[in-house]
Amino acid sequence: MRPEAQRHLNRIGQADLIVGIPTYGNAPTVGMVVQTVLDGVGTDLKDLRVVLINADAAISYGTRRAVADAAADAPIQVVIGGYTGRLGRGSAVRAILQAALDLDAHAVAIMDAHTTSITSDWIAALTLPVLDGQIDLITPRYRWSLPTGGLGDLFFYPLTRALWGRSLRQPGAGDCALSPELAEAVTGHDVWETEVAGAGFEVWLSSMALTDDPNPQTGNRWRVGQGDLGEKSYQPRMIPSHFRKLFRQAVGTLLRQVHLRRAVWRSMPSIQPIPTFPGPPTTSPAEPIPIPDVTHLVDALMVGWAEHRALWKQILTPTNLAKIESLAVQPTEHFTFPPDLWARAVYDFAVVYNKGEWDPDGIVDSLLPLYQGRLASLWHDVAGLTSVGREGTVAAQAVEFEAARDYLLGRWETYLPEPL
């Protein structure tokens, strides 16, 4: 944290639990998140010494004012300030984790300032398993509506499951809780000048916790679990350039892990469940998912075909490229992007991202319109289903990634980069 906030932390001295909220222009939603956190602490964790920390990018002071106003009568210590290092969500979380270590906290929770569905029960649901010493990292298992939940459904979840052999439902979620031991390991990694300092933090954290061995002598990895939190509503930034940047950083980070942690996936690990802790009482909505208009997503794929076809020829196998090009003749109302084709295409991109001679950012940028086309198809598939039906569809997509691991291994071992 920056000096003024650091001095405040020094005066506090010690805490049992840190609840951190990284922010970047979140004035419309952060006040509600802060108030909900305070309600949850007051109801379920009132016997603990809790400190709320807002690490803000300081793009405008409206966010800090919203935090200060919501916390004006807080019964706990509240620290509001900027952070040092590269601007980004990951850097903000790192500052919060370091503050938790400085205060000798027994657990640290990170809450997403974009969330509009947070309830006071979330705080205890995420933190108690860590405070009780049962787990090192807990991530949420919640129903995240489309389109914002699409990256988790189609990319983060199936790829994490297939690569690392653990069925973690929301590896890219912005809400989580960590043990101090894991927080110390996270802050000590040399990743803070990469996309991990930005939107790549969550998928990197999940990959690191699922695959790193904190004690090689025992062979035990970090204890990772998930907590049921119900519905996730989210206020995304509506600027297209912001989503493109988020996509580039988060997707690029996970693709990079394919190389850095290749020893794990090359062993073809069996798929194991993740311990799931009960959260607040919730009911799955019985209403069917509405039928969307996905014309803009299909159009984005068509535009991408015109813009990126030359690069796609270098990334995709001829068979996969021909099948993707055949999608262009489908009418929007019957558009289908098969899940097995999507899995093989992602693996093509993973190989070339890591072993090719092309610009990695350009490779990820060219994957975006393919993702938009697959999202259009998924949305068609789940329209009219309940949330349970959607989960079945997402699970089937994950199975396709698992089934295609031999394909990834074959491409990885035989790929030779084309000359530029």
N, C-alpha and C positions, 0 to 999 in steps of 0.2 A: 504494500500500500504506500501511497505518497506520504511525505513527512507528517502533515497535520493529522491524518488518520492513524499513522503509526504511533504518534505520541498519545493519541486517545487509547489505542490498544495497550500501550505500555502502562498507562494509568489503571486500566482494568486488571491487568496482571494474570488472571487465570479464569477459565471457564470450563464447564462440563460439556457444553454443546454449542457449536457455531452453526447458525443458519445463514447461508450466504445467498445474495441475490445479485448476480452480475447484470448490468444494464447497459443499454446502448439506445438511447432515444425511446424509452418505454413509458413516457409520462402517462399515456392513456390507460395503462393497465397495472402499472407497478404499485400504485396506491392500494388497490384492492388486494393484490398479492401480499403486500406488507401487512395489511390489517388481518387477513386470513391467517398468516403465519403467527401473528401476535395472539389471535384467538386460540389457535391450536396449542401454542406454548402455555397459555394461561389455563387451558382446560386439562391438557394431558401431561404437561411437563413442568408444572409449576414448582416442583421441588428441586429442579435443576437450575444451575446458574447458566443461563442462556444469553448469548450475545448475537445480535442480528447485524450482519455486515453487508453493506451495499457497495460493491466495487463498480464504479461508473466510468464510462468512457469519456464523459464530460463533453460530448458533442454539443449539448445545450444544457443549461441548468434547470430546465423544466422537470427532468426526471428526478434530480436530487431534491427539488422542492416538493415533488409529489411524495417521495419517500419520507422526507422530514415532516410533512403535514400529516401523513398517515400514522407516523410514529410519535407524534407530539406528546401523547400521554402514555407512552409505552412503559410498562413496569419493568422492562429489561433494558440493558445497555444496547444502544444502537450506534453503530459507527458508519458514517457516510463519507466516501472519499474516492479519489482516483487511484490508479495503479500505475506502476512503472512497466516498461517493456513494450513489446510490439502491441499495437492496438488490435484487440480482438477478444472474443468470448473466452477462448482458452487462457489467455493472459490474465483476464479478470478472475477466472476460477482459480488459477495458480496463486494469485495474490490472496484469495480467500483461504485456500488450503495452507499457505504459509502462515497466515494470521492464526489459523486454528492450531498449528504446531507451536507457534510462539506462545499461545495461551494455554498450551498443554491440554487441549480439549480431548474428550474421549470419543467424539464423533463430529463429523461435519456434514451438513446437508446443503445441497445446492438446489435452489428453486428457480424455475423458469419464469422470467418476468413477463413473457408473452401470454402465459396461461390465463384463461378466463373461467375455467371450470374448477380451479383449485378449491378444496374444502379444508376446514380446520383439521380434519382427521388425517390428512396426508402427512403432516409433520411427524406425528408419532408412528404412523405406518412405515415411513421410510427410516426413521432414526432408531427406534427401539431395538430392532434386530442387531444393529451395529453397537449400540450402547450395551446390550446384553452380551456382547462378545460372540455372537453367532455367525457373523458375516463380515467381510471386508468391503464389499461393494454391493449395494442394493439399487436396482434400477426399477422403474415402474413397469407394470404390465397393465396398460390401459387401452381403451378403445379410442383410436385416434381417427377421426373422420377424414374422408377424402375431400380435397386432394392433398392436404398437408400431411396426412399419414401415409401417402403413397411411397415416399422414399423408404420408409421403414418396411412396408409390405413387400416391395419389389426389389429392394437392393440391400439395405442394411441387415434385415433379419435373415433372408435366405442365404446371403453370402457369409455372414457371421456363423450361421448354423453349419453350412457346408465346410467352411475352412477350418473352424476351430472345434467343431463337433459338439457345440453346446447350444441348446435351443433357447436363447435369450431373445425375448419377443421385441424389446425396444432398445437395441444397443445404441441408437442415436438420440435418445430422449434427453431433454434438458434438465430433468429432475433426477436426483440421485443422492445417495449418502455413502460416505467412506469412513473407514477406520483410520486412526492416525498413522498406523503403519503403512497403509496403502497411500495415504496422502503424502507421507514423506518420500515414498518411492516415486510417486508421480512428479513431485516438484523437483526431484533429483535427476530426472531424465533430460537428456540433451535434445529436446525437440522444440524449444520455445522460439526458434527462428524459422519454423516451418508452418504449414497450414494448421498444425495442432494448436498454435496460438490463436487461431481464429475459429472458424466453424467446424474444423476437423477434430476438435477436442473430444467430443463424446464417443465417436466411433473408435478413436485411438484408445481412449480410456478402457472401453469394453474389450478391445482386442488385447491390450496390454494385460488387463486383469485376468482374462481367460487363458492366456498363453504363457505369461512370464512365471518363472519359478522363484519366489522370494527366498527359498531355502533349498538350494540344490542338494544338500545332504539328505533331506527327507523326501524330495520329489513332490512335495505338496504345492499346488498352485494357490493363488489367492482364492478365498471363499467368496463366490459370487452368487447372488440370489436376486429375486424380483418380488415386488409387492403389488398386490391387486389394488388399483386406485380408481377403477371405474372409467368414467368418460373423460377424454381429453379434448377440450376446446381451446383454440389457439388463435391469436390475432397475428397473422403473418404480415410482414411488410409487403405492400402491394406493388412495389417498384420491380419490374421484371429484372433489371440489372442486379438488384439485391439477391434475388433467387438464383440467378446465374452464378454469382460469386459464392453463395452458400453451397450450391451444387458442386462447383469446381473444387472448393476446399474440402468439403465433407467426403464426397465421392473419391476425390484424388487421394485423400488420406487413407481410406480403406483399400484402394487399389495398391497403394504403396506397401501396405502391410502384406499383400500377397507375396511380395519379394522378401521383405524383412523377416517374415515369420513362415517362410516356405517349408521349413522342416516339420511344422505342425500339420499342414494340410497334405503334404506329400505322404504322410503316414496313413492317410485316409481314416481319420479317427471316427469311431462309431458315434452316433448322435446320442447325447445324454441329456436328460431333462435338467432344468435349473430349479433349485428349491424355490418354491413360491410361498411367500408369507401372506396371510390374510390381511386385508385392509379394511376400510370402512364398508359397511353393508351397502351393496349395490345390486341393481337388477339390470339385466341386459334388456335394452329397449326392444319391444316387440314390433315396433313399426318397421315396415320394409324400407330399405335404402331407396331413396327416390331415384327415378330415371333421369340422368343428367344430359345436358347438351355438351357433347365432347368434340364438337366440330373444331374448336380452336386447338385442341390437342392433336387431332388428326392433321389439321392444316400445318401445325408446327413440324410434324414428321415429314410432310411433303416438302416444306421449305427447307428442312434440314437435308433431305435427299438432294436437292439442287445445290445447296451450299457446301455440303461435306462429302459428296459422293466420291471425289478423288481420294480423300483420306480414308473413307470407309473401304475402298478397294485395297488399301494397304493394311487394314486392320482385320477385316472380316475374311473368312474363307470364302472362296467362290460360291460354294453351296449356300452358306448363310447369307451372303450378299444377294444372291438371286432370290432367295425366299423373302428377304426384306423388301427388295424392289417390287416383288409381286404384290405387296400390301398396297401399293399405290393405286391399284385398279379396283380396290374394294370400296363400295359405297359406305359413307360414314355410319349409316344406321345399322349396318351389318359388319362393321369393322372388327377384325379379330387379329391379334398379335399373339401367336401361340406361346405358352409359357416355356416350353422346351427350347424354342428358338431364342427367346429372351435370355435364358440361362447360358446357352452357348455363345451368344453375342457378347454378354458381359465378360465371359471368360476370354474371348478374343481380345477385348479391350484390356483386360488385366494383363495379358501376356505382352501386348505391344506397348502398353504404358510402361512396363518395367524393363523390357528387353529390346524395344525398338529404338530407332534413332530420331523419332519424331518428338516435337515439343509436347511434354506431358499435359500441360494445361490445354493445348489445342486438342489433344485426344479426348480429354474429359468433356470439353465444350462440345465436341462432335457426338458424344454419347447422349447429351441432353435431349435432342429431338427423338432419339430412339426410346428413351425413357418416357417421353411424353406420349409417344404412340402406344407403348405398353400400358401406361396408365389409363389411356382411353379404353383399351381393351379390358383391363381389369374392372374399370367402372361399369362397363357394359355387363360384364360377367356377374357382378354382385348386385346390380340394380334389381330391386324386388325381393332381395334376400334380407333376413335379419342379420344382426351383428354376428350371430353364431355361424350363419352360412358364409359370411365374409371370411371369418377365421378359417373355415374349411378350405376356401379358395386360396387364401394366403399360404396355408400349410401345404397345399398341393404345389404351389409355386416353389416353396422351399425344397420339396422332394425332388423337383426337376433339377435344382442346383446340385443337390446331393448326387443324383443319378449321373450328372455330367462331370463329376470330378475326374474320371478317367480321361474324358475329353480334354479337360484343363491340363492334366499331367502330360498327355501326349503332345499337345501344342507347346507346352512349356519346354519340353525336352527336345523338340525337333525344330523350333522356330529359329529362323535365320533372318536377321533384319535386312530389308531391302535397302539398296543404296539411295541416299537422298538425291 
